Amino acid sequence: MVLQIKKWGNSQGIRIPVELLNETGLSVNDRLAVTSSEHGKIEITKIDLPHKALKAAGMLHRFADPELRKKEKDAFADAMKEKYGIAD
C-alpha cells in the first residue's frame, strides 16, 4: 500500500484506509505510540492504557515544576517502557 504525506494546517499527516485499520484492529480515537528508526522507518503501536493512568499522567504534567520537566519526562518514558513496552 502506498500512502502520501499531505499538509494539514501547520502539520503533515497520512490518511489510513479503513481496510488497513480493520486489518490491524485500530480505530478512530485509539492512542498510538509512534517511533522511528534508521532509513525512514516509522512504527505505530496501539497503546492500551487505562483511562486513570492517562488522567494521572496529565495531572502530573500540568502541576510539575518547569525545571523538573526533563527529568519527569525521562522518568515517565522509562516507566511506560518498563510497564507497557513502549517508548516516548
Residue pairs with C-beta under 8 A, 6 or more apart in sequence:
1 17
1 20
3 14
3 15
3 16
4 14
5 12
5 13
5 14
6 12
6 13
6 14
6 15
16 26
21 27
24 46
25 46
26 32
26 46
30 46
30 47
31 46
31 47
31 49
31 54
32 44
32 45
32 46
32 47
33 44
33 45
33 46
33 47
33 86
33 87
33 88
34 42
34 43
34 44
34 45
35 42
35 43
35 45
35 86
35 87
36 42
36 43
37 43
45 86
47 84
47 86
48 84
49 84
57 76
60 72
60 76
61 72
64 72
73 88
76 88
77 87
77 88
80 86
80 87
80 88
81 87
